[in-house]
Amino acid sequence: MFGLLVVGAVVGLAGALLHPLGRVVRVPVALALGMAGAALAFYTGRALHLFTDGQLLGWGAAIVGAALLVAVWGVARPRR
């Protein structure tokens, strides 16, 4: 669980810094969204029996989920 959150935070931070629209997501929000996206993708995949514990696909799902949640948040959030 801890490793999953660390991976989500790192991917969230990278997503905030490398977002194609610029710095549209603040760093604390990106960290939280990355962790949430990683956990959501990982546990959803396990619940749907797409992978089991210890398979590499679980880490891939966590990385993709974290990146997607940060990207969607950066595009969909209202501008000030």
CORJOZI-V675913 format. One record per helix or strand. SS is the DSSP state (H for helix, E for strand). FROM is the first residue (numbers start at 1). LEN is the number of residues. If there is no record, write none. Layout:
ss-><SS;SS>
from-><FROM;FROM>
len-><LEN;LEN>
This chain:
ss-><H;H;H>
from-><2;27;56>
len-><16;21;21>
